[in-house]
Amino acid sequence: MLQRKRRLKKNKSSYNTKIALFAGFMALVISSAVFIIVYFFYSENAQYINPLSVNKNSPKIIIEDMLESSNIKISRSVIGSDDSIEVELKQGGKIIFSSKKDLKKQISSLQLILSRLTIDGKKLKILDFRYDNSVVSFY
């Protein structure tokens, strides 16, 4: 009789451990599934609506696109107060464009000046296209 009680207690304790292990495993599986579902639904590129409209005809954007198509790398660009656009080149130097003049001519002049400076081995500091004759400063 005593052996039978021990066997029942032993069977009962092993049954409880099996239940606990199964419950832990199921909790792990369910939490992993929830994590994967949340990750796939919310990690894709979230589409946010920008409250500010993008003006595609802005001189700044036009100059950035033209410089990119001309393989001139810029680090930043800022619209100045006097209808000018200031552009900083990645290789160093600052360019000031006039939005009142033809942008294609200014960019072609920039390409020519940059190629000449590269050949001469000079470093550009500031190039200003706002005047009739462009103003160039070196380091």
Secondary structure, 3 states (H helix, E strand, C coil): CHHHHHHHHHHHHHHHHHHHHHHHHHHHHHHHHHHHHHHHHHCCCCCCCCCCCCCCCCHHHHHHHHHHHCCCCEEEEEECCCCEEEEEECCCCEEEEECCCCHHHHHHHHHHHHHHHHHHCCCEEEEECCCCCCEEEEC
